[in-house]
Amino acid sequence: MDLFLYMVLGLAATWGGYVLYMLVATRASEGLPAAPLLPVFPQLAQVQGRALVYCFSPRCGPCRPMSRDVDTLAASGAPVFKLDVTEHPEVSRELGIRATPTLIVIESGTVARMVLGVKTASYMRQLMSATAA
């Protein structure tokens, strides 16, 4: 029984460390210039206010349902761009994208915020609003 408890505690500590690392890594990317995205999305330079870049991989299971929400948001006219990280690994590396799905909020030519994990359409709209925290 002790071995099982140690295994569970070890796995929990490892997972907690990984989550903490990912949180710190995404915060480190905030404030970086959005210049690596401009060759892929030249229209990003013309966006007034906030824009959202959705980073995904075609093989990512959690990305599939979120992609539908992103497509719906983009169809409504919101400045949303989809970045396939398998097609643009150099851009992903420069921006510090370590997992998919990842949302990047671009404001005034810089990375204002980076968020990991599956998010809803309403959360994405909130991220794009000027009052998003």
C-alpha positions in Angstrom: 0.0 0.0 0.0 2.9 2.4 0.8 4.4 1.9 -2.7 1.0 2.7 -4.3 0.7 5.9 -2.2 4.3 7.0 -3.2 3.5 6.4 -6.8 0.3 8.4 -6.7 2.1 11.2 -4.8 5.0 11.1 -7.3 2.7 11.3 -10.3 0.8 14.2 -8.7 4.0 16.1 -8.0 5.3 15.5 -11.5 2.0 16.7 -13.0 1.9 19.7 -10.8 5.5 20.6 -11.8 4.6 20.2 -15.4 1.6 22.5 -15.1 3.6 25.1 -13.2 6.3 24.9 -15.9 3.8 25.5 -18.7 2.2 28.4 -16.8 5.6 30.1 -16.3 6.6 29.3 -19.9 3.5 31.0 -21.3 3.9 34.0 -19.1 7.5 34.4 -20.4 6.2 34.7 -23.9 4.0 37.6 -23.1 5.4 40.9 -24.3 7.3 39.3 -27.2 6.9 41.0 -30.6 4.3 39.3 -32.9 6.7 39.7 -35.8 7.2 35.9 -36.3 3.4 35.7 -37.2 3.5 38.5 -39.8 4.9 36.4 -42.7 2.2 33.8 -42.1 -0.6 36.3 -41.4 0.2 39.6 -43.1 -3.3 40.9 -42.4 -2.5 40.7 -38.7 -0.6 44.0 -39.0 -3.8 45.8 -40.0 -5.9 44.7 -37.1 -7.0 47.5 -34.7 -7.3 46.3 -31.1 -6.9 42.7 -30.2 -6.5 39.7 -32.4 -6.5 36.0 -31.5 -4.2 33.4 -32.9 -5.3 29.8 -32.4 -2.4 27.4 -32.4 -3.4 23.8 -33.1 -2.1 20.5 -34.5 -4.2 18.3 -36.8 -3.4 15.3 -34.6 -4.5 17.1 -31.4 -7.6 15.5 -30.0 -8.7 18.4 -27.8 -8.1 20.8 -30.7 -10.9 19.3 -32.9 -13.9 20.6 -30.9 -12.2 23.9 -30.2 -11.5 24.3 -33.9 -15.2 24.4 -34.6 -15.7 27.3 -32.1 -12.7 29.1 -33.6 -14.2 28.8 -37.1 -17.5 30.1 -35.9 -15.8 33.0 -34.2 -13.8 33.8 -37.4 -17.0 33.6 -39.5 -18.6 36.2 -37.3 -15.9 38.7 -38.5 -13.7 38.5 -35.4 -9.9 38.9 -36.1 -9.1 35.2 -35.5 -6.2 33.4 -37.2 -5.4 29.7 -37.2 -1.8 28.6 -36.9 -1.1 24.9 -37.7 2.1 24.3 -35.6 3.1 21.3 -37.7 3.2 23.6 -40.8 5.0 26.4 -39.1 7.4 24.9 -36.4 9.8 27.8 -36.6 7.1 30.3 -35.7 6.0 28.0 -32.9 9.5 27.8 -31.6 10.1 31.6 -31.7 6.9 32.3 -29.8 7.4 29.6 -27.3 4.4 27.4 -28.1 4.9 24.2 -26.2 1.5 22.5 -26.4 -1.7 22.6 -28.3 -4.3 24.1 -28.2 -2.8 27.5 -27.4 -4.5 30.9 -27.8 -2.3 33.9 -28.3 -3.8 37.4 -27.9 -2.0 40.0 -30.0 -2.4 43.6 -29.1 -0.3 46.5 -30.6 2.0 44.2 -32.3 3.0 42.2 -29.2 1.9 39.0 -27.5 -0.5 40.4 -24.8 -1.5 37.0 -23.4 -0.9 33.3 -24.0 -3.4 30.7 -22.8 -3.1 26.9 -22.9 -5.8 24.4 -23.1 -9.3 24.0 -24.5 -11.4 27.1 -24.1 -15.0 27.9 -25.0 -16.2 30.4 -27.7 -17.4 32.8 -25.0 -14.0 32.7 -23.2 -12.3 33.5 -26.6 -14.7 36.4 -27.1 -13.8 37.6 -23.6 -10.1 37.4 -24.3 -10.5 39.5 -27.4 -12.5 42.2 -25.6 -10.6 45.2 -24.3 -11.7 44.5 -20.7 -10.3 40.9 -20.7 -8.0 40.4 -17.7 
